[in-house]
């Protein structure tokens, strides 16, 4: 199995030759709660986000992915929290994620029902730390600690 996975990673590396760039969002509702999505493939909670489309920039990607996955709209992108580029950060493919904090508004309405099964807002006391997909535990912890990370 390990040998097969290494072969698959090598083939993917040859095909793509470069990491894929994406954006991840820490969406903050007006009441201070943080919005998470539940992934349909793993059942894990995570931060909304996705890949940058050809011709798009990070702010456009943030707005599109947030709307597709949660139905919410970005009011203001507050700050860059970090850039995460480790090969191990996403088990599917080598990707670079730009993490931003954003003020958001609206009501939950999942548009991407193939990837997302649920959307929920958590208070800081209820955050599902330790149970998040990809490297979102680290990303969220960096945000909560108020640091800007290049990893």
SULRAZI-V510984 format. One record per pair of residues at least 24 apart in sequence whose C-alpha atoms are under 6 Angstrom apart, sorted by the first residue. I is the first residue (numbers start at 1). J is the second residue. If there is no record, write none. Layout:
I_J + I_J
This chain:
19_94 + 19_95 + 20_95 + 21_51 + 21_52 + 21_95 + 21_96 + 22_50 + 22_51 + 22_52 + 22_96 + 22_97 + 23_49 + 23_50 + 23_97 + 23_98 + 23_99 + 24_48 + 24_49 + 24_99 + 25_49 + 25_99 + 25_100 + 25_101 + 26_101 + 27_102 + 27_104 + 28_102 + 28_103 + 28_104 + 29_104 + 33_121 + 33_122 + 33_123 + 34_121 + 34_122 + 35_120 + 35_121 + 36_119 + 36_120 + 37_118 + 37_119 + 38_116 + 38_117 + 38_118 + 39_115 + 39_116 + 40_115 + 40_116 + 40_117 + 44_132 + 44_133 + 45_132 + 46_132 + 46_133 + 68_111 + 68_112 + 69_110 + 69_112 + 70_108 + 70_109 + 70_110 + 71_108 + 71_109 + 71_110 + 72_105 + 72_106 + 72_107 + 73_104 + 73_105 + 74_104 + 75_103 + 75_104 + 76_102 + 76_103 + 77_102 + 78_102 + 81_148 + 82_148 + 82_149 + 82_150 + 83_150 + 84_151 + 85_151 + 89_134 + 89_135 + 90_134
